[in-house]
Amino acid sequence: MSSFAELTFTAFGEQVKVADMVGNLIGLTGLVLGWRRSVLTWPVQLLAGAVLITAFWNSQMPGLIGKQAIVVVASVWGWTQWQRGRRDTGEVEVRFANWTERAVLVAATAAGTAAVAALFHANPQLSWNPLLDAYIFVGTLAAMYAQARGWVEFWFAWIAVDLISVPYSYAHGYVFSALTFTVYFVLVVAGLASWWTKARAARTAPIPTGAAA
């Protein structure tokens, strides 16, 4: 694992880590599959997370390592959720979270971030930046949970995480993570528009004649 993580090459004057590049390219594929509501997004995200863990392993940035660990673990759960949904309805359905679900998600994310940051502060050897690492770690968990539930708000959660994790990655030498942010952002906007349209159409669809209200 360490030899793969240490492979680098120079492009446009920047040192690019091969594991960082490969993991992010796989991650882009997973994002496209998620946009298309394909169940395959989950095993692809799992693979991307595993590769990026090797890239970040010696970085002393537990937030980024934890982010990918969350991706790996949550991908297994998300995979089962989407497969069950597809069996029940024939497709992966998406919807808007209600206000209670949104409030709980935001409150849980804030509380989790505070708790993890406190843990890192109490153990400074674990993190160079406890608050940012905690934000990335817990924010990723929130985003993956929302995606597994099929909530449109999942896309906003990913944007909120990437706005911090991408420049953080760049500052620590993970250039490809930062360079792919523009592509990620375009795909996230496209995915958000697709899920938003699908969820809105489902919410406004007329109830079939004879169906219970």
Backbone bond lengths (Angstrom), bond angles and torsions (degrees), N, CA, C in turn:
res aa  C-N    CA-C-N  psi(-1)  N-CA   C-N-CA  omega(-1)  CA-C   N-CA-C  phi
1 M - - - 1.467 - - 1.522 110.91 -
2 S 1.330 116.72 -41.22 1.455 119.56 -176.20 1.522 111.86 -65.65
3 S 1.364 117.57 -36.65 1.462 119.50 -179.46 1.511 111.25 -66.18
4 F 1.332 117.13 -39.86 1.460 120.61 177.39 1.524 110.03 -65.17
5 A 1.319 116.82 -42.33 1.460 121.27 -178.64 1.524 111.93 -64.39
6 E 1.316 116.80 -26.16 1.464 120.33 -176.05 1.524 113.70 -90.91
7 L 1.342 117.73 -7.02 1.461 120.63 179.26 1.520 110.29 -67.48
8 T 1.323 116.60 129.77 1.467 121.42 179.77 1.527 109.97 -140.86
9 F 1.328 114.67 162.91 1.460 120.95 169.52 1.525 107.47 -148.86
10 T 1.312 116.55 163.29 1.459 121.21 -177.46 1.524 110.28 -103.56
11 A 1.314 115.94 131.82 1.462 121.28 177.26 1.520 108.37 -139.39
12 F 1.338 116.11 124.32 1.470 122.21 179.73 1.528 111.80 54.05
13 G 1.325 114.77 36.33 1.455 119.90 176.72 1.514 114.97 81.64
14 E 1.347 117.52 2.56 1.461 120.99 -179.70 1.520 109.83 -111.92
15 Q 1.338 115.34 144.44 1.454 121.13 176.97 1.530 108.76 -84.04
16 V 1.316 117.07 118.39 1.464 122.00 -177.48 1.524 109.40 -107.80
17 K 1.322 116.48 127.64 1.459 121.75 177.86 1.533 108.48 -85.37
18 V 1.317 117.00 128.15 1.468 121.47 -175.76 1.528 111.25 -61.91
19 A 1.325 117.59 -43.15 1.466 120.29 -179.44 1.528 110.66 -62.91
20 D 1.326 116.21 -38.68 1.464 121.44 177.40 1.529 109.86 -62.28
21 M 1.324 117.21 -44.39 1.458 121.97 -179.15 1.531 111.25 -65.61
22 V 1.340 116.48 -49.24 1.464 120.40 -177.61 1.533 110.78 -62.73
23 G 1.335 116.58 -45.26 1.455 120.30 -179.86 1.510 112.47 -60.64
24 N 1.328 116.84 -41.43 1.458 119.88 -179.30 1.526 112.41 -71.74
25 L 1.328 117.73 -34.22 1.462 119.66 176.34 1.529 110.95 -66.23
26 I 1.325 116.54 -39.59 1.466 119.75 175.31 1.528 109.60 -65.33
27 G 1.344 115.75 -40.03 1.454 120.15 178.75 1.520 112.77 -61.77
28 L 1.329 116.66 -37.33 1.465 120.40 176.75 1.533 110.57 -62.16
29 T 1.323 115.81 -40.56 1.464 119.77 177.11 1.525 111.11 -62.11
30 G 1.335 115.72 -42.94 1.459 120.30 177.73 1.511 112.20 -61.94
31 L 1.335 116.69 -36.66 1.458 120.92 179.61 1.524 111.05 -65.94
32 V 1.324 116.20 -42.06 1.468 120.49 177.75 1.528 110.39 -62.83
33 L 1.323 116.64 -42.64 1.461 120.24 179.22 1.532 111.08 -64.78
34 G 1.354 116.37 -36.65 1.455 119.88 176.44 1.519 111.67 -65.32
35 W 1.306 115.92 -40.75 1.471 121.83 176.68 1.535 109.70 -57.54
36 R 1.352 116.90 -40.01 1.458 121.86 -178.53 1.529 112.47 -85.72
37 R 1.331 116.01 4.63 1.470 123.08 179.08 1.524 112.30 58.38
38 S 1.319 115.38 37.32 1.463 121.35 176.47 1.518 109.79 -88.78
39 V 1.326 116.60 134.20 1.462 121.23 178.28 1.526 110.96 -61.28
40 L 1.326 116.86 -23.34 1.464 120.69 -179.96 1.526 112.38 -64.94
41 T 1.331 117.62 -15.06 1.462 119.19 177.77 1.526 111.55 -56.70
42 W 1.333 117.02 -32.66 1.465 119.99 -174.46 1.526 113.60 -72.09
43 P 1.345 119.85 -50.10 1.473 116.89 176.10 1.517 113.12 -63.74
44 V 1.337 117.07 -31.20 1.467 119.54 178.35 1.525 109.94 -69.43
45 Q 1.341 117.91 -42.09 1.462 120.63 176.63 1.523 110.78 -63.52
46 L 1.327 116.14 -38.11 1.470 119.88 177.93 1.527 110.24 -60.07
47 L 1.337 116.65 -45.72 1.456 120.59 179.50 1.529 111.16 -63.62
48 A 1.335 116.74 -43.12 1.467 120.37 178.69 1.523 110.71 -60.15
49 G 1.328 116.05 -43.84 1.459 119.94 179.33 1.514 112.30 -61.71
50 A 1.335 116.53 -42.36 1.466 120.68 -179.99 1.529 111.13 -63.00
51 V 1.332 116.96 -42.06 1.468 120.36 179.38 1.523 110.57 -66.22
52 L 1.337 117.57 -41.75 1.465 120.28 -178.30 1.522 112.47 -70.49
53 I 1.322 117.07 -27.03 1.469 118.87 173.71 1.525 109.78 -60.84
54 T 1.337 116.72 -41.02 1.470 118.94 177.71 1.524 110.77 -64.81
55 A 1.340 116.04 -34.56 1.469 119.55 -179.46 1.524 111.53 -67.55
56 F 1.334 116.65 -37.42 1.466 121.04 -174.26 1.528 112.99 -95.10
57 W 1.326 117.47 -1.66 1.468 120.72 -166.51 1.523 113.47 -55.11
58 N 1.326 117.51 -41.79 1.464 120.34 -177.80 1.525 113.05 -101.33
59 S 1.335 116.12 23.06 1.466 120.04 -172.79 1.518 113.80 -87.72
60 Q 1.335 117.76 -15.20 1.466 122.41 -173.90 1.529 110.57 57.76
61 M 1.331 115.28 36.22 1.466 121.89 174.57 1.527 107.85 -123.82
62 P 1.318 117.65 82.02 1.466 120.41 -174.78 1.525 113.55 -61.48
63 G 1.338 117.33 -25.08 1.457 119.09 178.01 1.510 111.43 -62.39
64 L 1.330 116.90 -44.24 1.462 120.90 -179.41 1.530 111.00 -71.89
65 I 1.338 116.79 -39.31 1.459 119.46 176.36 1.524 109.65 -65.42
66 G 1.326 115.45 -45.68 1.461 120.08 178.91 1.514 112.11 -62.32
67 K 1.338 116.51 -37.04 1.469 120.52 177.96 1.517 109.76 -57.48
68 Q 1.318 117.37 -46.97 1.457 120.32 -178.09 1.530 111.65 -72.79
69 A 1.327 117.68 -32.51 1.463 120.38 175.01 1.522 110.18 -63.13
70 I 1.338 115.66 -40.50 1.465 120.22 176.55 1.517 109.85 -62.93
71 V 1.331 116.73 -42.13 1.470 120.88 178.79 1.528 110.17 -58.34
72 V 1.336 116.50 -45.10 1.470 120.52 -178.82 1.521 110.95 -62.54
73 V 1.325 116.68 -50.94 1.471 120.90 -176.88 1.531 110.90 -67.09
74 A 1.346 116.79 -46.76 1.458 120.44 -177.31 1.524 112.00 -67.23
75 S 1.329 117.00 -26.58 1.459 119.96 179.11 1.522 111.50 -63.70
76 V 1.328 116.80 -35.35 1.464 120.23 178.08 1.523 109.69 -64.92
77 W 1.345 116.38 -46.50 1.463 120.66 179.69 1.529 111.09 -66.59
78 G 1.331 117.16 -44.63 1.457 120.96 179.75 1.517 111.75 -61.12
79 W 1.316 116.14 -38.08 1.460 121.76 178.74 1.527 109.85 -59.07
80 T 1.336 117.14 -46.97 1.469 120.70 -179.95 1.526 111.07 -66.00
81 Q 1.345 117.33 -37.65 1.463 120.82 -179.74 1.523 111.11 -64.23
82 W 1.321 116.92 -45.92 1.460 120.20 -177.78 1.527 111.38 -70.98
83 Q 1.317 117.33 -35.42 1.462 119.67 177.26 1.524 110.48 -64.82
84 R 1.326 116.56 -40.86 1.464 120.34 178.07 1.529 110.59 -64.58
85 G 1.331 116.20 -43.08 1.460 119.68 179.27 1.514 111.77 -63.39
86 R 1.317 115.88 -39.40 1.461 119.03 -179.75 1.527 111.20 -68.17
87 R 1.339 116.88 -35.84 1.465 119.82 176.82 1.521 111.10 -65.31
88 D 1.340 116.30 -37.12 1.459 120.47 -175.65 1.520 112.76 -75.26
89 T 1.324 117.94 -38.95 1.467 121.17 -172.46 1.521 114.18 -119.56
90 G 1.331 117.13 -8.49 1.456 120.03 -178.97 1.505 113.72 91.01
91 E 1.345 117.76 -8.90 1.456 121.61 177.90 1.517 109.26 -156.34
92 V 1.320 115.79 167.18 1.462 120.48 176.14 1.524 107.35 -84.47
93 E 1.319 116.29 113.16 1.462 120.96 -178.45 1.526 110.49 -88.11
94 V 1.320 115.73 145.23 1.464 121.26 176.76 1.521 108.58 -124.33
95 R 1.315 115.90 154.33 1.459 120.50 -178.41 1.513 109.71 -154.98
96 F 1.331 115.35 167.42 1.458 121.04 172.13 1.523 108.56 -81.41
97 A 1.314 117.29 136.27 1.461 120.15 172.00 1.526 108.43 -66.59
98 N 1.343 116.58 148.30 1.462 117.96 175.92 1.525 109.33 -81.13
99 W 1.322 116.33 173.87 1.462 119.47 -174.31 1.526 112.30 -65.11
100 T 1.318 116.95 -33.55 1.463 119.43 177.92 1.531 110.49 -66.35
101 E 1.324 116.36 -44.57 1.469 120.58 178.51 1.526 111.12 -62.17
102 R 1.326 116.55 -40.85 1.465 119.79 178.55 1.525 110.94 -63.61
103 A 1.338 115.87 -44.50 1.467 119.92 -178.61 1.519 111.10 -63.39
104 V 1.326 116.45 -42.59 1.472 120.61 179.57 1.525 110.11 -64.65
105 L 1.324 116.85 -41.97 1.469 120.21 -179.73 1.529 111.02 -62.87
106 V 1.323 116.80 -45.85 1.463 121.00 -179.60 1.530 110.63 -65.36
107 A 1.336 116.74 -45.52 1.465 120.36 -179.11 1.531 111.36 -64.09
108 A 1.330 116.46 -42.44 1.464 120.29 179.57 1.524 110.97 -65.42
109 T 1.336 116.28 -37.95 1.469 120.31 178.65 1.526 110.61 -65.62
110 A 1.325 116.61 -44.05 1.466 120.56 179.25 1.528 111.18 -63.71
111 A 1.341 116.26 -45.39 1.461 119.97 -179.46 1.531 110.83 -66.22
112 G 1.319 116.45 -41.55 1.458 120.15 178.77 1.515 112.29 -63.94
113 T 1.336 116.08 -40.78 1.465 120.47 178.62 1.531 110.78 -62.24
114 A 1.331 115.89 -43.96 1.466 119.98 179.19 1.533 110.95 -62.48
115 A 1.329 116.14 -42.01 1.463 120.03 -177.88 1.533 111.32 -67.12
116 V 1.329 116.63 -44.95 1.469 119.77 -179.23 1.532 110.34 -68.31
117 A 1.338 117.21 -38.48 1.464 120.48 177.21 1.530 110.79 -61.44
118 A 1.334 116.00 -40.28 1.465 119.90 178.02 1.530 110.92 -63.03
119 L 1.341 115.88 -39.02 1.463 120.07 177.40 1.524 110.81 -62.43
120 F 1.337 116.91 -43.54 1.460 120.58 179.82 1.530 111.39 -67.78
121 H 1.333 116.70 -37.34 1.468 119.94 177.55 1.529 110.45 -63.50
122 A 1.332 116.01 -38.75 1.472 120.51 -179.62 1.527 111.84 -72.12
123 N 1.337 115.85 -20.61 1.461 121.29 179.54 1.526 108.83 -129.83
124 P 1.335 116.97 74.78 1.466 120.75 -172.93 1.520 114.91 -60.15
125 Q 1.328 117.41 -17.72 1.463 119.33 177.93 1.531 111.57 -70.14
126 L 1.332 116.91 -14.77 1.461 120.73 -177.90 1.520 112.85 -82.73
127 S 1.336 117.99 -24.01 1.464 118.97 -172.00 1.519 111.96 -154.31
128 W 1.335 114.89 140.41 1.463 120.42 173.35 1.527 110.96 -80.73
129 N 1.315 116.74 -26.59 1.462 121.46 -178.20 1.521 108.89 -139.45
130 P 1.322 117.76 84.99 1.465 122.10 -172.54 1.531 114.62 -54.98
131 L 1.325 117.38 -42.81 1.464 119.13 -175.69 1.525 111.79 -68.88
132 L 1.341 116.84 -45.17 1.465 119.27 -179.97 1.529 111.10 -66.57
133 D 1.330 117.05 -42.04 1.452 119.97 178.44 1.533 110.77 -61.48
134 A 1.321 116.35 -42.25 1.470 120.49 179.59 1.526 110.72 -65.87
135 Y 1.332 116.67 -41.82 1.467 121.10 179.25 1.525 111.02 -60.52
136 I 1.339 116.75 -45.25 1.462 121.12 -179.34 1.524 110.77 -65.58
137 F 1.322 116.70 -44.39 1.460 121.91 -177.70 1.529 111.01 -62.64
138 V 1.327 117.20 -53.55 1.467 121.35 -175.82 1.532 110.92 -72.88
139 G 1.338 116.95 -37.60 1.458 120.07 178.51 1.520 112.15 -61.41
140 T 1.328 116.59 -37.69 1.459 120.84 177.14 1.524 110.92 -64.51
141 L 1.322 116.52 -42.12 1.457 120.57 177.54 1.531 110.50 -59.97
142 A 1.328 116.65 -43.55 1.467 120.90 179.42 1.527 111.29 -63.52
143 A 1.337 116.24 -43.12 1.462 120.42 -179.40 1.525 111.36 -64.56
144 M 1.331 117.18 -43.73 1.456 120.75 -179.20 1.523 111.13 -65.94
145 Y 1.328 116.71 -37.49 1.466 120.47 177.29 1.523 110.06 -63.05
146 A 1.335 116.33 -45.37 1.463 120.30 -179.82 1.525 111.45 -64.09
147 Q 1.335 117.04 -38.09 1.460 119.63 177.87 1.524 111.14 -65.04
148 A 1.328 116.70 -44.52 1.458 120.64 -179.89 1.531 111.07 -61.37
149 R 1.341 116.93 -33.34 1.462 120.65 177.92 1.527 112.73 -79.53
150 G 1.348 116.21 -8.92 1.458 119.86 179.76 1.516 113.52 77.35
151 W 1.326 117.11 27.77 1.460 120.81 179.94 1.523 110.46 -85.35
152 V 1.322 116.75 136.13 1.463 121.59 176.95 1.529 110.59 -59.98
153 E 1.321 116.33 -32.98 1.466 121.73 -177.56 1.523 112.73 -62.29
154 F 1.321 116.90 -13.71 1.463 120.68 176.52 1.526 111.71 -53.63
155 W 1.327 117.04 -39.01 1.465 120.53 -178.11 1.526 111.59 -65.51
156 F 1.329 116.90 -38.82 1.465 120.19 177.62 1.533 110.15 -65.99
157 A 1.334 116.10 -37.93 1.463 119.80 179.02 1.524 110.92 -63.03
158 W 1.340 117.96 -40.76 1.460 120.45 178.95 1.518 111.48 -65.75
159 I 1.344 116.07 -39.65 1.468 119.08 177.47 1.527 109.86 -60.26
160 A 1.342 116.40 -44.23 1.466 120.63 -179.13 1.530 111.57 -61.41
161 V 1.334 117.18 -38.26 1.462 120.68 178.57 1.522 111.11 -70.65
162 D 1.336 116.37 -45.85 1.469 119.93 -175.54 1.521 113.15 -68.92
163 L 1.326 117.86 -27.64 1.465 120.06 177.70 1.529 111.56 -60.73
164 I 1.329 115.93 -25.47 1.460 120.76 177.75 1.524 111.57 -99.29
165 S 1.335 117.39 -45.79 1.467 120.26 -172.31 1.518 113.08 -69.71
166 V 1.342 118.13 -31.60 1.469 119.44 -177.76 1.529 111.85 -69.47
167 P 1.347 120.33 -53.41 1.466 117.84 176.64 1.527 112.61 -63.85
168 Y 1.315 116.86 -29.95 1.465 121.19 176.27 1.527 109.66 -63.93
169 S 1.332 116.40 -42.47 1.463 120.66 177.46 1.527 110.90 -62.37
170 Y 1.326 115.95 -45.48 1.465 120.67 -178.17 1.533 110.63 -61.13
171 A 1.323 115.75 -42.05 1.467 120.31 -178.26 1.526 111.60 -62.87
172 H 1.335 117.26 -22.38 1.456 120.83 -178.84 1.526 111.97 -107.13
173 G 1.329 116.70 17.53 1.458 120.38 171.21 1.512 116.32 94.15
174 Y 1.328 117.57 5.42 1.467 119.82 179.23 1.524 108.29 -96.01
175 V 1.323 113.93 77.10 1.463 122.13 -170.16 1.520 111.99 -65.93
176 F 1.328 117.17 -39.97 1.461 119.01 -175.49 1.522 111.22 -64.84
177 S 1.327 117.00 -34.47 1.465 119.81 176.25 1.523 110.45 -58.77
178 A 1.316 115.87 -41.90 1.459 120.02 -179.63 1.529 111.48 -72.41
179 L 1.337 116.95 -40.45 1.460 119.91 -177.60 1.522 112.63 -66.35
180 T 1.327 116.35 -30.41 1.463 119.04 -179.07 1.526 112.69 -81.92
181 F 1.336 117.73 -4.12 1.463 119.44 -177.08 1.525 111.46 -60.79
182 T 1.327 116.90 -38.22 1.460 119.28 -179.94 1.528 110.74 -61.15
183 V 1.338 115.56 -43.75 1.467 119.61 178.08 1.521 109.84 -65.78
184 Y 1.319 116.82 -45.03 1.452 120.82 177.17 1.528 110.64 -55.17
185 F 1.324 115.62 -45.44 1.463 119.48 -175.47 1.526 110.91 -62.66
186 V 1.339 116.56 -42.70 1.466 120.45 178.87 1.532 110.09 -61.64
187 L 1.340 116.33 -44.85 1.463 120.37 179.91 1.523 111.89 -66.59
188 V 1.331 116.70 -37.19 1.459 120.41 178.44 1.522 110.40 -64.22
189 V 1.324 117.20 -43.01 1.475 120.92 178.65 1.525 109.83 -63.24
190 A 1.339 116.55 -42.81 1.463 120.09 178.77 1.526 110.82 -64.73
191 G 1.322 116.75 -42.70 1.456 120.71 178.39 1.515 111.72 -64.23
192 L 1.335 116.40 -42.55 1.459 120.93 177.75 1.526 110.68 -59.66
193 A 1.334 116.78 -45.06 1.466 120.65 -179.83 1.532 110.86 -62.59
194 S 1.334 116.11 -40.90 1.464 120.45 -179.15 1.528 111.26 -65.71
195 W 1.344 116.45 -48.09 1.467 119.78 -179.75 1.525 110.85 -66.88
196 W 1.317 116.63 -38.63 1.469 120.88 -179.56 1.532 109.74 -60.81
197 T 1.338 115.94 -46.58 1.464 120.78 -179.79 1.529 110.76 -62.68
198 K 1.331 116.09 -44.09 1.464 120.90 -179.66 1.521 110.80 -63.55
199 A 1.345 117.32 -46.21 1.459 121.09 -178.08 1.523 111.27 -66.68
200 R 1.332 116.84 -38.83 1.460 120.20 -179.93 1.532 110.31 -67.39
201 A 1.324 116.70 -39.47 1.465 119.78 179.31 1.524 110.41 -64.41
202 A 1.341 116.14 -39.91 1.474 120.28 179.49 1.528 110.37 -66.96
203 R 1.324 117.31 -37.13 1.457 120.75 -176.96 1.520 111.87 -72.27
204 T 1.321 117.34 -31.93 1.469 121.44 -176.49 1.518 112.84 -98.91
205 A 1.340 116.93 -0.75 1.471 119.19 -179.24 1.521 109.80 -64.33
206 P 1.348 117.99 138.65 1.459 120.73 178.86 1.513 111.47 -66.77
207 I 1.342 116.74 146.37 1.449 121.35 178.18 1.528 108.21 -74.29
208 P 1.357 118.98 128.30 1.449 121.05 -179.25 1.522 112.16 -57.06
209 T 1.323 116.38 145.74 1.460 121.64 178.99 1.524 109.89 -57.23
210 G 1.325 115.12 130.76 1.464 119.65 178.82 1.506 113.65 91.40
211 A 1.347 116.45 -9.76 1.462 119.36 179.61 1.511 110.28 -79.88
212 A 1.309 116.60 148.64 1.463 120.33 177.96 1.502 109.66 -72.21
213 A 1.318 117.59 139.13 1.453 122.84 -179.68 1.509 109.58 -76.16
